[in-house]
Amino acid sequence: MQLPAPHPAFAGGLWPAVPQTQAAALLAVVEQLSRSQFLSAEELAAARRPQVEALVDHAVAEVPFWRERFTAVGLDPESRRRAAPDAAEWRSRWAALPLLTRAEVQSLGAALHARRMPAGHGGIGDTVTSGSSGRPVRIIRSTLDYFYWQAFQLREHLWRGRDLSGSFLSILRNEQRTNLDDTIHLQRNKDWGAPVSTVWPTGPSYLLDYRAPIAALIKTLRDVAPDYVCTFPSLLLEILRRARQDGIPLPKLKEAVVVGEASPPELATLCREVWDAPLSSTYTAGEVGAIAYQCLAEGRWHIQAENAIVEVLDASGKPCAAGETGSVVLTPLHNFAMPLVRYEIGDLATVGGGPCGCGRLLPVLDAIPGRARDLLMLPSGDLRPPYYGHRAVMQVGAILQHQVHSCSARDLRQAVSVIRAK
Ligand SMILES: [Zn+2]
């Protein structure tokens, strides 16, 4: 697919375009990623090592919790000076680091925040993620980390070869929505938004708030008739079932994109059958950003190894072999505001074997099972994504876990099931 020229920074520099500062910085990182995806495992580990060491040294200097953990395994700067580890020794010391659980991130909270930041990492923002377990985790992230997240988002668009002049409709949560009745809340934007529109001219985009019955969502989808649609797999599954039942085509659709949870195996087939469009799924998390992107060539997921160290471990803590399914353990490399090292996010993944047919050498996952959102059935039998004010609940620091229980078709109860002992 032919990409348009980037937005020019000034008149008379249109082609080849001289991009604006932020766009040029993003393109410079994307260009490096276009080469690092072909590094062998050893080359990638060696290229990544200075970034990992910078993260470790910062964590040791600015977070007492990490100073203790890294010193215990001999990965703190002082121990490394005394006995510099080669690649094998580094891996062995790294494997001795205890895993960081979600419960620890919850209970440690600000004790995981860096006291000071290196120059240039920008401001700090926070995000609350519920994961699949209902245990809220509050993460702070730097502007620099957000910048990297944008660069990896661009990589995903480029991998899929999307036509940027098309229209892109997302069925996700719109934070700006205030009324929560069952009417449709559709926001039209003149372009796809950051980061794509930071760099290139694009077609329009739409944000359809998911908090509405499926029947209303699908009617809007048919009216807008987008080139691309993006939502959660569980919601797309219900939309596709309804579209098949009611015979609702989307003739313009070029691709459906699913985010935020594992994609059920039948989803790609159903998408092809109902709308004659391919499906792509991305594995991301609010704590980490990009974890793995699905490849067009074989449908497997390439680990975004330049963004995070992604380990898949068995019950005894050993790395899973190809074909084995284990727990995903993540070390995001660029968020110095709240270093997370060997963070066990609570997801499962199946390690892939052999190189991918696309030629990229980034490691591969064969499946990402076990992440799903629920849909709520209304008394009418219609389904809708549930909304129960969980973000407000998460503002209460003492709550570790909460649960919504469906007692009957008309009766929902919300329970705070665990409260931190003081
Ligand atoms: Zn591939």
Boltz pocket constraint, residues with backbone or C-beta under 6 A from the ligand:
constraints:
  - pocket:
      binder: B
      contacts: [[A, 295], [A, 296], [A, 297], [A, 298], [A, 300], [A, 302], [A, 356], [A, 357], [A, 358], [A, 359], [A, 360]]
      max_distance: 6.0
